[in-house]
Structure formats: structure tokens, C-alpha cells
Amino acid sequence: MSGFLAGLLVAALPLLGAGFWLGRRTARPEALGGLGTPVEHATFQTLHTASLAAPALRAGLTEESARKSARRLRSLLGTDALCLTDEGRVLAWDGVGAHHRAEIMQRLAGPMETGRGEAFRLECDAPDCPVRWAVVAPLTVDDRAHGALVACAPKESAVLVRAAAEVARWVSVQLELADLDDSRTRLIEAEVKALRAQISPHFIFNSLAVIASFVRTDPERARELLLEFADFTRYSFRRRGDFTTLADELHAIDHYLALVRARFGPRLAVTLQIAPEVLPVTLPFLCLQPLVENAVKHGLEGKSDKCHIRITAQDTGAEATVVIEDDGAGMDPELLRRILAGEVSPSGGIGLSNVDDRLRQVYGDDYGLVIETAPGAGMKITARLPKYQPGVHSAARLVQG
């Protein structure tokens, strides 16, 4: 590895870690000709190669991610060989000298324990093997070594030691981000499970009681309601992932409302106004149904006359805006604030805070629920759903596929 390229690598990778990111659109070969100086050209190549290695590493340190990224990382360092290991084995080897695997694993104990890099001579008598030195740079997550990047070269080089340490530090950042992604996914899964557990036993009991009341007087109606109940519960307890489409969520809400209407009859009036172009928009699973359930509960609470619920979903450019409003009893805004902050538990187990938390986790704090209410003034809940959220739509495609 030339001193020029190694120095450039040491300088360029911190830029990438700080957010200097080149999109794929700028990575076309013809675009390289527009970079005037050799330094600009080499900087672009370094950052672009790192950007190509990043997606695999964001899946964590596995055989597959190591295999996909090892060639890119070796290209960054310009070495004859490079391997990625976990704590007990070589996950991927790219380049020559793969017969050194066992020797390298035997020498990893020290660097893995101390978390510091190390360079050592490789014992090799093969005349056609160009690698004679190995540079070990631990991969650390939360101050603990989970694996190592090992660069192999014909001779010892202080520049390679520095460059390997920088690349390993950058890889470690990607692995930390992967760990954060995994933690966020587990948290969202736990909150969905909690929301499923909050589906009111009273609603299930009342639905079955209503269905039973029609068995003798109107068997066909009982059969229809039983199918609605089966479809609603099947959707609510499905295990296909954490995201769904607005169309599927509204379909489940329709099943829910059919059961509620069967119980309350003319006391409940529901109006829907849905723009067809927003139906494919992806959103967190079971995100709107709890809001409709909240509207039904508070809309009918303390009222002897009809409750009106209005559900709208509009196309607002880069977002879909969903509004659910009722003309019921409303709520004290301070009590609502405390419920959303988790300071008090809502009566009836309605998951407003759960939905608000999940929207913020997936889309950011700017996308929490907006709730307008006052005692006697009903409640209006607005949820904004970005149409093209990175990661969310790819996850939804996996769910639907």
C-alpha cells in the first residue's frame, strides 16, 4: 500500500463517519472524469468503496455480511489479503494466503482481550505466497471486541497499521449502528406485542355476545359477523412483521367497525374519506386501529345520542395525512399530556401512547400524534405518514412478499 493512498484513507474515512455520504447516483464511472486532481479522484474512490461496504455491515457481523464486505475493505487498504473474524472463527477471507487462517486465529487472543491492534510475522514457507505479515485491528462494539479485521501484506508497514486501525474503527461504527437498528426493531416488536395484549377482552367478549344473539334470530347475520371477527383477530395477531400498508390497516378497521356497529346500531355513525393514491403507503402495524377504538370509546362515553366518527386519509405531497375525529366527551389536555408522557395509565387500555411512541421511533420526533381535544369538544387525532421512508418500505416489501 502506498503512503499516499494510506494517508488519504486515514483522512477520508472520518469524513464518511461524520456524514459525508456520496449517493449511488454520483457513483457512475463517467462521473469520475469530472474530478480534476488525483487527490479528488482517489478521495472519491475511497469514500465510494466504503459506501458500498456499509450496507452489508449494517446487518451485523455475520458470514454473509463479512463475505459481501471483505473485498471492498481489502480494496480500501490495497493489501494482498484481508479477513474478517468473529470471536472464534474466520468469517470471510478475500485474496491470497487463505492457508494462514488457523495461524491468524491462534494469534487473535491478545488483541481481542486488550482491544489494541497488533502486527506479527506469518510463518510461511510457501514460495508462491506473497503475504508475510498480518496486521490485526479489533472490531469493538460497546468497548468490547466482537471480532477483528486482519490485513495481510508482504512486509511490515507502520502506515498499514494506521490505515487498518482506521478501517476497523469505521467498520465498528457500522456494527454499532447495526446493533442500534436491532435494538430498535426489538423495542418496536415488544410494543406491538404489548398493543396486541391490550386489545380489550371486553371488546372480544361483547363481539362474541353480539354474534351469539343473532344465531337464532338471524343466522346469516351471525355468520357474517363471525367472519368479520375472524378476519379482525387474524390480522391483529398475525406474525408477518412490523409494517403494513394503509389499505390493509383500513381493511382491518372496517372489520372492527362492522362488529361495533352490530353492537351499537344507529348510535354510531362513521364517515370515511380515503384518497386512493395513499392506500399503498407503508406504516407501522396496528397503528390506526387503536386510534379508531379510542374514538369509539370516547365518542360513545357518556352520550345517549348518536356519535359521529370521521376518518380521512389525504395525499399531502411527500406524506399521507390521516385524521380520526369524534364528537364525544373529549378529554382534559393536561390529562392527555400525562398519558402520552407515560405518567398515568389510560383507562380501558387504549394504546394512544403506544402508537405515538412507535411513530416517533420509526419516523422521528416530528411525526408523533397531533391531538386536539377539550372536555365536551370531542377529539381530533392527526397522524402524518412519510411516503418514502428509508428502511420502512423495504421492510414492508419483505412482509408483503
N, C-alpha and C positions, 0 to 999 in steps of 0.2 A: 504493500500500500504506500503510495507516495505521500510525503509530508504535506504537500499542498492539499490533496484530497482529504487526508485525515484531519487537517486543521479546519478545512471547510466543513467537514461533517460535525466536528465538535461545536462549531459556531452555528450550524444550521439547525440541528435537532432541537436546541432550546427554543428557537423561533416556532417550530412546529408545536412544541408543548405549550407555548404561550398563546396559541390560537392562530398562527399563520398557516392557513389551510388553502391549498390550491384545489379547486374543483376539477372534476374529471373533464369538464368541457374545455379547460385550458391545457389539457394534457395531450392534445393531438400532436403528432410528430411535426406537422407543418408549423405549429406554434413555436417550436424550439428555435426555428430560424430567426425569429424576431428578437431573441435575446442576444444583445450585442456582444458583450465581453465573455471570455472564457469563464470568469468567475460567476457571472449571471447564469450562464448555461449550466455550469456544474451545480450551482445552488438550486436551480430549478430541478435538476435531475435528482439531487439528494432528497429534497422535500417531496417530490413526486413519488419516488421509490418508497419513502417512509409512509406516504399516504396510502399506497397500495398494500402495504403490510398491515396497516392498522385494523381494517375490518375483521380480519381473521383473529387477531389478538383480542379484539373486544368480545370474543366468545369465551375467553378464558384460556388457560394453559392446558391444552389437550393435544393428543396426537394429530388430530386434523388441523387445528389452528397452527401447530408447530410446523407441520408439513407445508401448509399454504404460505407461511411467512418466512421460512428459513431461507429460501432462495433470494427473497427481497432483502433480507437482513445481510446475507453474505455479499450481495451486490453493493450495499451501503458501505461495508467495510473493505471490499475489494480483496478478500482473502481467498486462499485455495480451498478452504473448507470451513464449515460452520455447523454447529449442532445446538439444539435446544433440549434441555433436560428438565425433568421434574425432580423430586427428591430421591427417586430410586432408579430411574432408567432414562436412556436416551429416547426422546420423543420423535426427533427428526434429525437426519444428517443430510446436509447438502454439500456436494463437492467430493474431492478425493479423500483417501485415507480413512475410510469407514472402519477399517480393521483396528483403529485406535479406540473404538467405543469403550471396551472393557477397561483399558488403562485410564481413560479420562474419568470414568465413573469412580474408579478407585481413588482418584486424586481430588474428588469434589468435597470430601468430608470437611476439610479445613475451611475452604471458602464459604461453604454453606453454613457452617457453625458461626464463623466470625462476621459473615456478611461483607467481607472485603475481597476484592479481586486478587488474582494470583496468576503468575506466568511460570511455566515449567517446560523443561525439555522432554520431548517424547522419545521413548525408547523404540527405535525402529531401525531394522537392518535391511529393509526392502529397498533395493537400488532405484526402483521406479517411483517411490513415494516422495513427493516434494515437501511434505509437512514434517517439521522437526520441533516446532514449538507450539504450545497451546496457551491461550490467554482465557482465563475463567473470570466471568463477571456475573455475580449472583443476581437473580431476579427477585426483588423483595416486594412484598405487599404487607402493609401494616407492620413494618420493621422486622419482618420475618422472611427468610429466604425460602421461596417455594420452588425454585429451580435455578437453572444457570444458562447463560449464553456462553458458548465456548467457540472462540475463533482460532483456527489453526493456520500457521504460516511457516515458510521455510526457515525464518530466523527470528531471533528476539528483536522486539521493537517497542520502545517506550511510547511512540506515537500510537501504535496499535493498541497498547494497554489503555491509553486515554480514550481512544475512539470507541473501543469495545465497552468501556465503562459508560460512556455517554449513550450508546445504543441500548445497553442493558437498562439504564435508567429510564430511557424513553419507553422501552418495552414494559417495564414495571408500571409506569403510569397507565399504559393501556390495560394492563391486568387489573390495576386498582379500579379503573373505570368499569371494567367487566364485572368486578366484584360488586360495585355500587349498583350496576344495572340488575344484577342477580338479586341483590337485597331489595331493590325497589320492586322487582317482579314478585318476590316472596311476600312483601308487605301488601301489595295490591291483591294477591291471591288470598291472603289472610282476611283482608277486608271484604272481599267478595263472599268468602265463606261466612263471615260474621253477618253480612247482609242477608244471605240465604237463611241463616239461623233466625233472623229477625222477622222473616215472613210470618205474619201473625197467625198463631194457632186458631185465634178466633175467626179469622177470615176462612181458614180451611174448614173449621167446624161449621160455620154459617153456610158456606157454599155447599157442603155435603147435605146439610139440613134442608136447604132450599131445593136441591136436586131430589132429595127423598120426598119432599112434599108434592112433587109433580109426578111421582112414579105411578100413582093410582089415577089421578085426575087427568094427567096429560103425559102419557108415556113417551110420546115423540119429543116433547119439550124436555123431559128428563134426560133422554138420550143425547139431545143436542148440548145440554148444559154439561153433561158428563164428559163429552168430547172436549168442550171448552176448558173444563177443569183439567183434563188430562194434558191438553196442549200447553196450558199455562204452567203447570207444575213441571212438565218435561223441559220446557225452556228455562225455568227458574233454577232447576237443579242440574242442568247439563254440565258436562265437564270438558267442553271443547276449547276452552281458552278464556282469556280475559277481555276480549274485544268482540264487538258485534257491529252490525250495521243499523242505521236508524230505521230502515224498513223492518228488520227483524224485531227490534225493540218495540216499535209501534204495533206490530202484529201481536206480540205478547200482551201489550196494553189493551188491545181490542178484546182478547180472551178474558183478561181481568175485568174489564168493564161489562162484558156480557154477563158475568157472574154477579157483579154488583147490581146491575140493572134488574136482574131476576129477583134480587132480594128487596130492593127499594122501590122498584116500579117507577111510577111517574114522579116520585120525589127527586129523581136525579136526571138532569138534562146535560148532555155532553155534546159540545161542538168541536169538530176537528177541521183545521185548515192547514193542509200539508202541501208544500211545493214539491212536485215530483222530482225535481233536479237534486234535492238534498237527500233522497232516500238511500243512495249508496254511501253516504258519509259514515265514517267509522267513529265509534265512541266506546267508552268502557262499558262492559257488560252490566246489565241491571242498573243502568244509570238514570233512566227516566221513569221506570215503573214505580219506584219508591216515591217519586215526586207526585205522580198521579194518585197513588194511595194516600199520600199526605193531603192532597186536595179533596179527595172523597171524605176522608175522616174529618177534616176541619170544616169542609163545606157543609156537611150534614149535622155537625155537632151543634146542639142547642137550637136547631131550626125545625119548625113544624111545616114550613112551606118548602117549595122546590129549591133545590141547589143547582146552580149553573156552573159547569166547568168548561173552560175553553182551552184547547190545546192547539198551538200553532207552531209550525216549523217553516222558516223562511230562508231563502238564499240571500245572504248579505255579502256577496263577493267571495272573499277568501274564507268565510265562515258560514256555518249554518246556525241560525239563532232559533232556539226552541223556548217557547213561553207556555207555562202552565199556570192558569189563574182560576180562582174560585171566588164566589161571593159569600163565603161563610163568615164564621165568627172572627177570623183574623187572630192576631197574636201581639202581645206586647213586644216591641222591637228589642228591648233590653233582654227579655227572656230568650228571644230568638238568638241574640248575640251570644249569650251564655251557652245555649245549646250547641251552636256551631263551634264555639271555643272548647267544648267538652267539659265545661264547668258543671253542667247539670245534665241529667239524662232525660230525654224527651219521653212523655207518656205515650204508651202504645207501641214503642219500639220503631217508630218511623225513622228511616235512615237518612235524614237531611244532612247531618254532619258527615256520615259515611260517604255520600255522593259528593259533597263539597270537597272532602279530603282527596278523593280519588281523582276528581277533575284537576285539582291543583297539582297532584303528583304527576299526572300524565302530561298536562299541557302547560303547567306553570301557574304561579300565583295569580296572574291576571285573569285566569279562566275559572275562578271559583264561582259558585252560585251568586246571583244578584237577587235578593229577596226584598220585596216591598210589602209591608203589612202594618196594620194597626188594629187595635181592638174594634170589632164591628165593621171593619173595612175590607174583609177578605184577605187574600194573599195572592201575590203575583211572583212567580219564580222564573228567572231567565237563566238559561244555560247557553253559552257560546261554544261551538264545536269547530275547531280549525279543520278545514277540508283536507289539508295535505300536511299532516304532522309526521315528521320522520320517525320511523320505528313503529308507530301505531298502525299505519296502513299495511306495512309488511307483515306485522303480527296478525292482523285481521285476515290477510290473504291466506296465511298458514291455517288459521282457524277454519276459514270457509273452504279451503282446499281439502 
